[in-house]
Every structure is written in structure tokens, then in C-alpha cells.
Amino acid sequence: MADNKLTYTKAISELEEIVKSIENEDVEVDNLIEKVKRASFLIKYCKEKLRDTEKEVKQVLSSLEEEKAED
């Protein structure tokens, strides 16, 4: 999956697939480290996405409150 087209939804979906494959023991030991590294990247990506979204939502709500106070 190309990271430049990665979305939060795709990242979560891929994480779920990785977890399932590890839980089902479908991952060979030789490939396990790559799966774990990818999962780590995806978790960091999702956390960052959530933080960014939270900041934006707070900014929007703050601007709405400012507009309301001006009325």
C-alpha cells in the first residue's frame, strides 16, 4: 500500500489485517518483524491523524464560539 495515499480508514483496516494474521499464526517468523514494523508505523500514523483532527475540530469550535460572542 502506498503511504502517500494512506488514509486513517485504510490504516486501521490494514492494522486489523495484521492483527488477525498474527493471531491466526498466519505469519511466518521470518516475516513477523516486517509486520510488526508496519503495524508500528500505522499506529503512529493513526495517532498523528487523530491529534491533527482534534486540533482542527478545536479550532473550528473556537471560531464558532468567537462568532457567537461577537453577535
PDB file with one MODEL, atoms N, CA, C and O in Angstrom:
MODEL        1
ATOM      1  N   MET A   1       0.857  -1.180   0.000  1.00  0.00           N
ATOM      2  CA  MET A   1       0.000   0.000   0.000  1.00  0.00           C
ATOM      3  C   MET A   1       0.895   1.232   0.000  1.00  0.00           C
ATOM      4  O   MET A   1       1.799   1.341   0.828  1.00  0.00           O
ATOM      5  N   ALA A   2       0.657   2.140  -0.902  1.00  0.00           N
ATOM      6  CA  ALA A   2       1.446   3.361  -0.978  1.00  0.00           C
ATOM      7  C   ALA A   2       1.079   4.289   0.178  1.00  0.00           C
ATOM      8  O   ALA A   2      -0.091   4.613   0.385  1.00  0.00           O
ATOM      9  N   ASP A   3       2.101   4.710   0.926  1.00  0.00           N
ATOM     10  CA  ASP A   3       1.856   5.539   2.096  1.00  0.00           C
ATOM     11  C   ASP A   3       1.346   6.924   1.739  1.00  0.00           C
ATOM     12  O   ASP A   3       0.659   7.550   2.546  1.00  0.00           O
ATOM     13  N   ASN A   4       1.668   7.422   0.535  1.00  0.00           N
ATOM     14  CA  ASN A   4       1.208   8.767   0.171  1.00  0.00           C
ATOM     15  C   ASN A   4      -0.292   8.804  -0.092  1.00  0.00           C
ATOM     16  O   ASN A   4      -0.865   9.890  -0.185  1.00  0.00           O
ATOM     17  N   LYS A   5      -0.932   7.672  -0.211  1.00  0.00           N
ATOM     18  CA  LYS A   5      -2.386   7.612  -0.401  1.00  0.00           C
ATOM     19  C   LYS A   5      -3.069   6.987   0.814  1.00  0.00           C
ATOM     20  O   LYS A   5      -4.239   6.607   0.763  1.00  0.00           O
ATOM     21  N   LEU A   6      -2.322   6.891   1.889  1.00  0.00           N
ATOM     22  CA  LEU A   6      -2.841   6.272   3.098  1.00  0.00           C
ATOM     23  C   LEU A   6      -3.848   7.194   3.768  1.00  0.00           C
ATOM     24  O   LEU A   6      -3.633   8.402   3.870  1.00  0.00           O
ATOM     25  N   THR A   7      -4.935   6.615   4.216  1.00  0.00           N
ATOM     26  CA  THR A   7      -5.941   7.343   4.979  1.00  0.00           C
ATOM     27  C   THR A   7      -6.066   6.648   6.332  1.00  0.00           C
ATOM     28  O   THR A   7      -5.572   5.537   6.525  1.00  0.00           O
ATOM     29  N   TYR A   8      -6.728   7.319   7.254  1.00  0.00           N
ATOM     30  CA  TYR A   8      -6.948   6.731   8.572  1.00  0.00           C
ATOM     31  C   TYR A   8      -7.711   5.408   8.438  1.00  0.00           C
ATOM     32  O   TYR A   8      -7.360   4.409   9.068  1.00  0.00           O
ATOM     33  N   THR A   9      -8.746   5.419   7.617  1.00  0.00           N
ATOM     34  CA  THR A   9      -9.572   4.210   7.438  1.00  0.00           C
ATOM     35  C   THR A   9      -8.753   3.060   6.859  1.00  0.00           C
ATOM     36  O   THR A   9      -8.875   1.919   7.305  1.00  0.00           O
ATOM     37  N   LYS A  10      -7.918   3.363   5.866  1.00  0.00           N
ATOM     38  CA  LYS A  10      -7.081   2.314   5.282  1.00  0.00           C
ATOM     39  C   LYS A  10      -6.058   1.806   6.294  1.00  0.00           C
ATOM     40  O   LYS A  10      -5.775   0.609   6.351  1.00  0.00           O
ATOM     41  N   ALA A  11      -5.509   2.713   7.086  1.00  0.00           N
ATOM     42  CA  ALA A  11      -4.514   2.322   8.086  1.00  0.00           C
ATOM     43  C   ALA A  11      -5.127   1.399   9.126  1.00  0.00           C
ATOM     44  O   ALA A  11      -4.535   0.381   9.486  1.00  0.00           O
ATOM     45  N   ILE A  12      -6.315   1.753   9.611  1.00  0.00           N
ATOM     46  CA  ILE A  12      -6.994   0.913  10.606  1.00  0.00           C
ATOM     47  C   ILE A  12      -7.307  -0.462  10.015  1.00  0.00           C
ATOM     48  O   ILE A  12      -7.127  -1.489  10.670  1.00  0.00           O
ATOM     49  N   SER A  13      -7.774  -0.462   8.782  1.00  0.00           N
ATOM     50  CA  SER A  13      -8.099  -1.722   8.118  1.00  0.00           C
ATOM     51  C   SER A  13      -6.861  -2.608   7.984  1.00  0.00           C
ATOM     52  O   SER A  13      -6.910  -3.810   8.245  1.00  0.00           O
ATOM     53  N   GLU A  14      -5.765  -1.998   7.578  1.00  0.00           N
ATOM     54  CA  GLU A  14      -4.526  -2.767   7.430  1.00  0.00           C
ATOM     55  C   GLU A  14      -4.042  -3.277   8.790  1.00  0.00           C
ATOM     56  O   GLU A  14      -3.564  -4.406   8.899  1.00  0.00           O
ATOM     57  N   LEU A  15      -4.165  -2.450   9.813  1.00  0.00           N
ATOM     58  CA  LEU A  15      -3.792  -2.884  11.165  1.00  0.00           C
ATOM     59  C   LEU A  15      -4.619  -4.091  11.596  1.00  0.00           C
ATOM     60  O   LEU A  15      -4.090  -5.049  12.160  1.00  0.00           O
ATOM     61  N   GLU A  16      -5.913  -4.035  11.327  1.00  0.00           N
ATOM     62  CA  GLU A  16      -6.780  -5.163  11.676  1.00  0.00           C
ATOM     63  C   GLU A  16      -6.352  -6.439  10.963  1.00  0.00           C
ATOM     64  O   GLU A  16      -6.372  -7.522  11.548  1.00  0.00           O
ATOM     65  N   GLU A  17      -5.964  -6.304   9.694  1.00  0.00           N
ATOM     66  CA  GLU A  17      -5.499  -7.471   8.932  1.00  0.00           C
ATOM     67  C   GLU A  17      -4.222  -8.039   9.526  1.00  0.00           C
ATOM     68  O   GLU A  17      -4.066  -9.255   9.636  1.00  0.00           O
ATOM     69  N   ILE A  18      -3.307  -7.152   9.909  1.00  0.00           N
ATOM     70  CA  ILE A  18      -2.046  -7.597  10.508  1.00  0.00           C
ATOM     71  C   ILE A  18      -2.316  -8.332  11.812  1.00  0.00           C
ATOM     72  O   ILE A  18      -1.757  -9.401  12.055  1.00  0.00           O
ATOM     73  N   VAL A  19      -3.174  -7.757  12.650  1.00  0.00           N
ATOM     74  CA  VAL A  19      -3.501  -8.383  13.936  1.00  0.00           C
ATOM     75  C   VAL A  19      -4.130  -9.754  13.712  1.00  0.00           C
ATOM     76  O   VAL A  19      -3.761 -10.720  14.379  1.00  0.00           O
ATOM     77  N   LYS A  20      -5.070  -9.846  12.784  1.00  0.00           N
ATOM     78  CA  LYS A  20      -5.714 -11.136  12.502  1.00  0.00           C
ATOM     79  C   LYS A  20      -4.687 -12.175  12.059  1.00  0.00           C
ATOM     80  O   LYS A  20      -4.700 -13.315  12.524  1.00  0.00           O
ATOM     81  N   SER A  21      -3.804 -11.770  11.159  1.00  0.00           N
ATOM     82  CA  SER A  21      -2.829 -12.734  10.648  1.00  0.00           C
ATOM     83  C   SER A  21      -1.875 -13.194  11.743  1.00  0.00           C
ATOM     84  O   SER A  21      -1.461 -14.353  11.759  1.00  0.00           O
ATOM     85  N   ILE A  22      -1.524 -12.294  12.655  1.00  0.00           N
ATOM     86  CA  ILE A  22      -0.650 -12.684  13.769  1.00  0.00           C
ATOM     87  C   ILE A  22      -1.411 -13.584  14.740  1.00  0.00           C
ATOM     88  O   ILE A  22      -0.883 -14.601  15.188  1.00  0.00           O
ATOM     89  N   GLU A  23      -2.658 -13.210  15.067  1.00  0.00           N
ATOM     90  CA  GLU A  23      -3.464 -14.027  15.981  1.00  0.00           C
ATOM     91  C   GLU A  23      -3.710 -15.423  15.426  1.00  0.00           C
ATOM     92  O   GLU A  23      -3.729 -16.402  16.173  1.00  0.00           O
ATOM     93  N   ASN A  24      -3.899 -15.510  14.111  1.00  0.00           N
ATOM     94  CA  ASN A  24      -4.159 -16.805  13.470  1.00  0.00           C
ATOM     95  C   ASN A  24      -2.880 -17.565  13.157  1.00  0.00           C
ATOM     96  O   ASN A  24      -2.902 -18.652  12.580  1.00  0.00           O
ATOM     97  N   GLU A  25      -1.767 -16.963  13.552  1.00  0.00           N
ATOM     98  CA  GLU A  25      -0.452 -17.550  13.307  1.00  0.00           C
ATOM     99  C   GLU A  25      -0.209 -17.799  11.822  1.00  0.00           C
ATOM    100  O   GLU A  25       0.422 -18.784  11.440  1.00  0.00           O
ATOM    101  N   ASP A  26      -0.726 -16.881  10.982  1.00  0.00           N
ATOM    102  CA  ASP A  26      -0.525 -16.975   9.546  1.00  0.00           C
ATOM    103  C   ASP A  26       0.778 -16.320   9.092  1.00  0.00           C
ATOM    104  O   ASP A  26       1.122 -16.369   7.911  1.00  0.00           O
ATOM    105  N   VAL A  27       1.495 -15.715  10.020  1.00  0.00           N
ATOM    106  CA  VAL A  27       2.721 -15.007   9.683  1.00  0.00           C
ATOM    107  C   VAL A  27       3.916 -15.871  10.049  1.00  0.00           C
ATOM    108  O   VAL A  27       4.043 -16.341  11.180  1.00  0.00           O
ATOM    109  N   GLU A  28       4.782 -16.069   9.077  1.00  0.00           N
ATOM    110  CA  GLU A  28       5.998 -16.823   9.350  1.00  0.00           C
ATOM    111  C   GLU A  28       6.927 -15.969  10.199  1.00  0.00           C
ATOM    112  O   GLU A  28       6.897 -14.741  10.122  1.00  0.00           O
ATOM    113  N   VAL A  29       7.728 -16.604  10.986  1.00  0.00           N
ATOM    114  CA  VAL A  29       8.655 -15.900  11.866  1.00  0.00           C
ATOM    115  C   VAL A  29       9.540 -14.949  11.060  1.00  0.00           C
ATOM    116  O   VAL A  29       9.855 -13.853  11.525  1.00  0.00           O
ATOM    117  N   ASP A  30       9.932 -15.349   9.882  1.00  0.00           N
ATOM    118  CA  ASP A  30      10.793 -14.510   9.049  1.00  0.00           C
ATOM    119  C   ASP A  30      10.098 -13.214   8.628  1.00  0.00           C
ATOM    120  O   ASP A  30      10.767 -12.208   8.392  1.00  0.00           O
ATOM    121  N   ASN A  31       8.787 -13.224   8.532  1.00  0.00           N
ATOM    122  CA  ASN A  31       8.028 -12.037   8.113  1.00  0.00           C
ATOM    123  C   ASN A  31       7.446 -11.261   9.292  1.00  0.00           C
ATOM    124  O   ASN A  31       6.927 -10.158   9.117  1.00  0.00           O
ATOM    125  N   LEU A  32       7.530 -11.829  10.474  1.00  0.00           N
ATOM    126  CA  LEU A  32       6.913 -11.212  11.640  1.00  0.00           C
ATOM    127  C   LEU A  32       7.455  -9.815  11.923  1.00  0.00           C
ATOM    128  O   LEU A  32       6.682  -8.900  12.205  1.00  0.00           O
ATOM    129  N   ILE A  33       8.762  -9.640  11.853  1.00  0.00           N
ATOM    130  CA  ILE A  33       9.341  -8.333  12.161  1.00  0.00           C
ATOM    131  C   ILE A  33       8.845  -7.266  11.188  1.00  0.00           C
ATOM    132  O   ILE A  33       8.616  -6.125  11.589  1.00  0.00           O
ATOM    133  N   GLU A  34       8.678  -7.622   9.922  1.00  0.00           N
ATOM    134  CA  GLU A  34       8.167  -6.659   8.952  1.00  0.00           C
ATOM    135  C   GLU A  34       6.725  -6.269   9.271  1.00  0.00           C
ATOM    136  O   GLU A  34       6.343  -5.105   9.145  1.00  0.00           O
ATOM    137  N   LYS A  35       5.938  -7.246   9.682  1.00  0.00           N
ATOM    138  CA  LYS A  35       4.544  -6.969  10.061  1.00  0.00           C
ATOM    139  C   LYS A  35       4.494  -6.063  11.294  1.00  0.00           C
ATOM    140  O   LYS A  35       3.691  -5.132  11.356  1.00  0.00           O
ATOM    141  N   VAL A  36       5.351  -6.341  12.260  1.00  0.00           N
ATOM    142  CA  VAL A  36       5.383  -5.544  13.486  1.00  0.00           C
ATOM    143  C   VAL A  36       5.842  -4.116  13.177  1.00  0.00           C
ATOM    144  O   VAL A  36       5.288  -3.158  13.715  1.00  0.00           O
ATOM    145  N   LYS A  37       6.848  -3.971  12.316  1.00  0.00           N
ATOM    146  CA  LYS A  37       7.317  -2.633  11.926  1.00  0.00           C
ATOM    147  C   LYS A  37       6.215  -1.861  11.205  1.00  0.00           C
ATOM    148  O   LYS A  37       6.012  -0.674  11.457  1.00  0.00           O
ATOM    149  N   ARG A  38       5.512  -2.537  10.316  1.00  0.00           N
ATOM    150  CA  ARG A  38       4.423  -1.893   9.583  1.00  0.00           C
ATOM    151  C   ARG A  38       3.308  -1.492  10.549  1.00  0.00           C
ATOM    152  O   ARG A  38       2.761  -0.393  10.447  1.00  0.00           O
ATOM    153  N   ALA A  39       2.977  -2.364  11.469  1.00  0.00           N
ATOM    154  CA  ALA A  39       1.941  -2.058  12.450  1.00  0.00           C
ATOM    155  C   ALA A  39       2.348  -0.852  13.296  1.00  0.00           C
ATOM    156  O   ALA A  39       1.516   0.004  13.595  1.00  0.00           O
ATOM    157  N   SER A  40       3.593  -0.784  13.674  1.00  0.00           N
ATOM    158  CA  SER A  40       4.096   0.349  14.450  1.00  0.00           C
ATOM    159  C   SER A  40       3.952   1.649  13.661  1.00  0.00           C
ATOM    160  O   SER A  40       3.510   2.663  14.201  1.00  0.00           O
ATOM    161  N   PHE A  41       4.326   1.614  12.383  1.00  0.00           N
ATOM    162  CA  PHE A  41       4.165   2.789  11.531  1.00  0.00           C
ATOM    163  C   PHE A  41       2.696   3.209  11.441  1.00  0.00           C
ATOM    164  O   PHE A  41       2.374   4.392  11.554  1.00  0.00           O
ATOM    165  N   LEU A  42       1.820   2.242  11.239  1.00  0.00           N
ATOM    166  CA  LEU A  42       0.394   2.539  11.101  1.00  0.00           C
ATOM    167  C   LEU A  42      -0.195   3.114  12.391  1.00  0.00           C
ATOM    168  O   LEU A  42      -1.031   4.017  12.347  1.00  0.00           O
ATOM    169  N   ILE A  43       0.235   2.600  13.515  1.00  0.00           N
ATOM    170  CA  ILE A  43      -0.246   3.122  14.800  1.00  0.00           C
ATOM    171  C   ILE A  43       0.189   4.570  14.966  1.00  0.00           C
ATOM    172  O   ILE A  43      -0.612   5.413  15.370  1.00  0.00           O
ATOM    173  N   LYS A  44       1.442   4.868  14.661  1.00  0.00           N
ATOM    174  CA  LYS A  44       1.942   6.246  14.752  1.00  0.00           C
ATOM    175  C   LYS A  44       1.170   7.153  13.802  1.00  0.00           C
ATOM    176  O   LYS A  44       0.806   8.273  14.161  1.00  0.00           O
ATOM    177  N   TYR A  45       0.923   6.668  12.593  1.00  0.00           N
ATOM    178  CA  TYR A  45       0.175   7.440  11.604  1.00  0.00           C
ATOM    179  C   TYR A  45      -1.224   7.765  12.120  1.00  0.00           C
ATOM    180  O   TYR A  45      -1.682   8.903  12.012  1.00  0.00           O
ATOM    181  N   CYS A  46      -1.902   6.765  12.680  1.00  0.00           N
ATOM    182  CA  CYS A  46      -3.266   6.966  13.177  1.00  0.00           C
ATOM    183  C   CYS A  46      -3.290   7.944  14.353  1.00  0.00           C
ATOM    184  O   CYS A  46      -4.169   8.802  14.435  1.00  0.00           O
ATOM    185  N   LYS A  47      -2.325   7.809  15.255  1.00  0.00           N
ATOM    186  CA  LYS A  47      -2.265   8.737  16.391  1.00  0.00           C
ATOM    187  C   LYS A  47      -2.085  10.175  15.909  1.00  0.00           C
ATOM    188  O   LYS A  47      -2.746  11.093  16.395  1.00  0.00           O
ATOM    189  N   GLU A  48      -1.187  10.355  14.955  1.00  0.00           N
ATOM    190  CA  GLU A  48      -0.942  11.691  14.410  1.00  0.00           C
ATOM    191  C   GLU A  48      -2.191  12.239  13.732  1.00  0.00           C
ATOM    192  O   GLU A  48      -2.535  13.408  13.902  1.00  0.00           O
ATOM    193  N   LYS A  49      -2.854  11.406  12.977  1.00  0.00           N
ATOM    194  CA  LYS A  49      -4.084  11.808  12.285  1.00  0.00           C
ATOM    195  C   LYS A  49      -5.144  12.242  13.297  1.00  0.00           C
ATOM    196  O   LYS A  49      -5.808  13.261  13.106  1.00  0.00           O
ATOM    197  N   LEU A  50      -5.298  11.474  14.365  1.00  0.00           N
ATOM    198  CA  LEU A  50      -6.272  11.801  15.402  1.00  0.00           C
ATOM    199  C   LEU A  50      -5.920  13.113  16.101  1.00  0.00           C
ATOM    200  O   LEU A  50      -6.800  13.933  16.360  1.00  0.00           O
ATOM    201  N   ARG A  51      -4.635  13.314  16.409  1.00  0.00           N
ATOM    202  CA  ARG A  51      -4.207  14.566  17.041  1.00  0.00           C
ATOM    203  C   ARG A  51      -4.481  15.757  16.132  1.00  0.00           C
ATOM    204  O   ARG A  51      -4.992  16.782  16.582  1.00  0.00           O
ATOM    205  N   ASP A  52      -4.144  15.623  14.859  1.00  0.00           N
ATOM    206  CA  ASP A  52      -4.377  16.705  13.896  1.00  0.00           C
ATOM    207  C   ASP A  52      -5.867  17.018  13.769  1.00  0.00           C
ATOM    208  O   ASP A  52      -6.265  18.182  13.726  1.00  0.00           O
ATOM    209  N   THR A  53      -6.671  15.984  13.710  1.00  0.00           N
ATOM    210  CA  THR A  53      -8.120  16.170  13.592  1.00  0.00           C
ATOM    211  C   THR A  53      -8.671  16.847  14.839  1.00  0.00           C
ATOM    212  O   THR A  53      -9.520  17.734  14.745  1.00  0.00           O
ATOM    213  N   GLU A  54      -8.194  16.433  15.996  1.00  0.00           N
ATOM    214  CA  GLU A  54      -8.642  17.049  17.246  1.00  0.00           C
ATOM    215  C   GLU A  54      -8.304  18.542  17.260  1.00  0.00           C
ATOM    216  O   GLU A  54      -9.135  19.360  17.655  1.00  0.00           O
ATOM    217  N   LYS A  55      -7.096  18.899  16.833  1.00  0.00           N
ATOM    218  CA  LYS A  55      -6.693  20.310  16.775  1.00  0.00           C
ATOM    219  C   LYS A  55      -7.619  21.106  15.865  1.00  0.00           C
ATOM    220  O   LYS A  55      -8.073  22.194  16.216  1.00  0.00           O
ATOM    221  N   GLU A  56      -7.891  20.544  14.689  1.00  0.00           N
ATOM    222  CA  GLU A  56      -8.750  21.232  13.723  1.00  0.00           C
ATOM    223  C   GLU A  56     -10.164  21.412  14.269  1.00  0.00           C
ATOM    224  O   GLU A  56     -10.759  22.478  14.114  1.00  0.00           O
ATOM    225  N   VAL A  57     -10.693  20.388  14.897  1.00  0.00           N
ATOM    226  CA  VAL A  57     -12.044  20.473  15.469  1.00  0.00           C
ATOM    227  C   VAL A  57     -12.077  21.555  16.549  1.00  0.00           C
ATOM    228  O   VAL A  57     -13.016  22.350  16.604  1.00  0.00           O
ATOM    229  N   LYS A  58     -11.059  21.587  17.403  1.00  0.00           N
ATOM    230  CA  LYS A  58     -10.994  22.611  18.447  1.00  0.00           C
ATOM    231  C   LYS A  58     -10.940  24.009  17.839  1.00  0.00           C
ATOM    232  O   LYS A  58     -11.573  24.936  18.344  1.00  0.00           O
ATOM    233  N   GLN A  59     -10.177  24.159  16.743  1.00  0.00           N
ATOM    234  CA  GLN A  59     -10.087  25.460  16.087  1.00  0.00           C
ATOM    235  C   GLN A  59     -11.440  25.885  15.519  1.00  0.00           C
ATOM    236  O   GLN A  59     -11.834  27.044  15.647  1.00  0.00           O
ATOM    237  N   VAL A  60     -12.140  24.960  14.902  1.00  0.00           N
ATOM    238  CA  VAL A  60     -13.462  25.264  14.336  1.00  0.00           C
ATOM    239  C   VAL A  60     -14.427  25.644  15.449  1.00  0.00           C
ATOM    240  O   VAL A  60     -15.148  26.637  15.339  1.00  0.00           O
ATOM    241  N   LEU A  61     -14.442  24.868  16.503  1.00  0.00           N
ATOM    242  CA  LEU A  61     -15.338  25.160  17.624  1.00  0.00           C
ATOM    243  C   LEU A  61     -14.993  26.500  18.270  1.00  0.00           C
ATOM    244  O   LEU A  61     -15.886  27.254  18.657  1.00  0.00           O
ATOM    245  N   SER A  62     -13.735  26.788  18.383  1.00  0.00           N
ATOM    246  CA  SER A  62     -13.291  28.056  18.949  1.00  0.00           C
ATOM    247  C   SER A  62     -13.741  29.226  18.081  1.00  0.00           C
ATOM    248  O   SER A  62     -14.202  30.243  18.598  1.00  0.00           O
ATOM    249  N   SER A  63     -13.609  29.085  16.760  1.00  0.00           N
ATOM    250  CA  SER A  63     -14.033  30.171  15.871  1.00  0.00           C
ATOM    251  C   SER A  63     -15.549  30.354  15.915  1.00  0.00           C
ATOM    252  O   SER A  63     -16.043  31.474  15.785  1.00  0.00           O
ATOM    253  N   LEU A  64     -16.288  29.259  16.097  1.00  0.00           N
ATOM    254  CA  LEU A  64     -17.739  29.354  16.240  1.00  0.00           C
ATOM    255  C   LEU A  64     -18.104  30.097  17.527  1.00  0.00           C
ATOM    256  O   LEU A  64     -19.017  30.923  17.542  1.00  0.00           O
ATOM    257  N   GLU A  65     -17.388  29.796  18.590  1.00  0.00           N
ATOM    258  CA  GLU A  65     -17.630  30.478  19.865  1.00  0.00           C
ATOM    259  C   GLU A  65     -17.318  31.973  19.742  1.00  0.00           C
ATOM    260  O   GLU A  65     -18.036  32.809  20.290  1.00  0.00           O
ATOM    261  N   GLU A  66     -16.251  32.299  19.023  1.00  0.00           N
ATOM    262  CA  GLU A  66     -15.880  33.705  18.828  1.00  0.00           C
ATOM    263  C   GLU A  66     -16.957  34.430  18.027  1.00  0.00           C
ATOM    264  O   GLU A  66     -17.329  35.557  18.354  1.00  0.00           O
ATOM    265  N   GLU A  67     -17.454  33.780  16.981  1.00  0.00           N
ATOM    266  CA  GLU A  67     -18.524  34.382  16.174  1.00  0.00           C
ATOM    267  C   GLU A  67     -19.787  34.591  17.013  1.00  0.00           C
ATOM    268  O   GLU A  67     -20.460  35.614  16.896  1.00  0.00           O
ATOM    269  N   LYS A  68     -20.091  33.623  17.846  1.00  0.00           N
ATOM    270  CA  LYS A  68     -21.266  33.696  18.702  1.00  0.00           C
ATOM    271  C   LYS A  68     -21.128  34.868  19.687  1.00  0.00           C
ATOM    272  O   LYS A  68     -22.097  35.582  19.945  1.00  0.00           O
ATOM    273  N   ALA A  69     -19.928  35.059  20.229  1.00  0.00           N
ATOM    274  CA  ALA A  69     -19.675  36.121  21.191  1.00  0.00           C
ATOM    275  C   ALA A  69     -19.774  37.498  20.520  1.00  0.00           C
ATOM    276  O   ALA A  69     -20.145  38.475  21.171  1.00  0.00           O
ATOM    277  N   GLU A  70     -19.446  37.582  19.230  1.00  0.00           N
ATOM    278  CA  GLU A  70     -19.497  38.837  18.504  1.00  0.00           C
ATOM    279  C   GLU A  70     -20.935  39.252  18.174  1.00  0.00           C
ATOM    280  O   GLU A  70     -21.216  40.436  17.988  1.00  0.00           O
ATOM    281  N   ASP A  71     -21.834  38.281  18.103  1.00  0.00           N
ATOM    282  CA  ASP A  71     -23.235  38.572  17.757  1.00  0.00           C
ATOM    283  C   ASP A  71     -23.978  39.253  18.840  1.00  0.00           C
ATOM    284  O   ASP A  71     -25.161  39.555  18.683  1.00  0.00           O
TER     285      ASP A  71
ENDMDL
END
